């Protein structure tokens, strides 16, 4: 007799196990897309998954897309594009993230502060 396997629409495919879930069925954030049968295991609670997606800001517009039949182990962290800092300037401080436009005056202030610190 051939088995049918778990229902892809169940939250928890293993009866009584709340630490393992089909990820697609617990995601709330519309910018996280997960394929069928991808499962996630968490030592504390499978509902913690979205806490492991770091720097995922709505205004950047990034999407985390995870395919079908994947396994995501406990402790895995996804670092999204919001963590990227500009490396070609005199500072990596994310002024633009806070809507601050650098002017010559601010740049000179930063240069003076960095000279004092060195």
C-alpha positions as CSV (number, residue, x, y, z in Angstrom):
1,X,0.0,0.0,0.0
2,X,1.4,3.4,-1.0
3,X,1.5,6.1,1.7
4,X,0.1,9.5,0.9
5,X,2.5,11.6,3.0
6,X,1.7,14.7,5.1
7,X,-0.8,17.3,4.0
8,X,1.1,20.3,2.7
9,X,-1.5,22.6,4.3
10,X,-0.9,21.4,7.8
11,X,1.1,23.6,10.2
12,X,2.7,20.8,12.0
13,X,3.2,17.6,9.9
14,X,4.4,15.5,12.8
15,X,1.6,15.0,15.3
16,X,2.4,16.4,18.7
17,X,5.6,18.2,17.5
18,X,5.2,22.0,17.7
19,X,9.0,22.6,17.0
20,X,8.8,21.4,13.4
21,X,6.4,23.0,10.9
22,X,5.7,23.4,7.2
23,X,7.0,27.0,7.0
24,X,4.6,28.2,4.3
25,X,1.7,27.8,6.7
26,X,3.1,29.9,9.6
27,X,4.5,32.9,7.7
28,X,2.8,36.2,8.2
29,X,5.1,38.6,6.4
30,X,4.0,39.0,2.7
31,X,7.6,39.6,1.7
32,X,8.6,36.0,2.7
33,X,7.5,33.4,0.2
34,X,8.0,29.7,0.9
35,X,7.3,26.7,-1.3
36,X,5.2,23.6,-0.4
37,X,6.7,21.0,2.0
38,X,9.6,23.2,3.1
39,X,10.0,22.6,6.8
40,X,11.6,24.5,9.7
41,X,12.8,23.1,13.0
42,X,13.2,25.3,16.1
43,X,14.3,24.1,19.6
44,X,11.8,26.5,21.3
45,X,8.9,27.2,18.9
46,X,8.6,26.9,15.1
47,X,6.7,30.2,15.1
48,X,10.0,32.0,15.8
49,X,11.1,31.7,12.2
50,X,10.4,35.3,11.2
51,X,12.6,36.5,14.1
52,X,15.5,34.9,12.2
53,X,15.0,37.1,9.1
54,X,17.2,40.1,10.0
55,X,17.2,43.6,8.5
56,X,14.1,42.9,6.4
57,X,12.7,46.4,6.1
58,X,9.4,46.9,4.2
59,X,10.6,50.1,2.6
60,X,13.5,48.4,0.8
61,X,11.1,46.0,-0.9
62,X,13.2,42.8,-0.6
63,X,11.6,39.4,-0.7
64,X,12.9,36.3,0.9
65,X,12.0,33.4,-1.5
66,X,12.5,29.8,-0.3
67,X,11.7,27.0,-2.7
68,X,9.9,23.7,-2.3
69,X,11.2,20.7,-0.3
70,X,13.8,22.6,1.7
71,X,14.8,22.0,5.3
72,X,15.8,24.9,7.5
73,X,17.7,23.9,10.6
74,X,17.5,25.5,14.1
75,X,19.7,28.6,14.4
76,X,19.7,29.5,10.7
77,X,19.6,33.3,10.2
78,X,18.8,35.1,7.0
79,X,20.5,38.4,6.6
80,X,18.6,40.6,4.1
81,X,19.7,43.5,2.0
82,X,18.9,46.1,4.7
83,X,22.1,45.1,6.4
84,X,24.3,46.2,3.5
85,X,26.3,49.3,4.3
86,X,28.0,51.5,1.8
87,X,31.7,50.7,1.8
88,X,32.9,53.2,-0.7
89,X,32.5,56.3,1.5
90,X,34.4,57.8,4.4
91,X,32.0,56.2,6.8
92,X,29.8,53.1,6.8
93,X,27.1,54.8,8.9
94,X,23.8,54.3,7.1
95,X,22.8,58.0,6.8
96,X,20.6,57.3,3.8
97,X,18.7,54.7,5.8
98,X,17.5,57.5,8.1
99,X,16.8,59.9,5.3
100,X,19.9,62.0,5.9
101,X,21.6,63.5,2.9
102,X,25.3,64.1,3.5
103,X,26.5,67.6,2.8
104,X,30.0,68.9,2.6
105,X,29.6,70.3,6.2
106,X,28.6,66.9,7.6
107,X,31.5,65.3,5.8
108,X,34.0,67.8,7.1
109,X,32.6,67.2,10.7
110,X,33.0,63.4,10.2
111,X,36.6,63.9,9.0
112,X,37.4,66.1,11.9
113,X,36.0,63.7,14.4
114,X,37.8,60.8,12.8
115,X,41.1,62.7,13.0
116,X,40.5,63.5,16.7
117,X,39.8,59.8,17.4
118,X,43.0,58.7,15.6
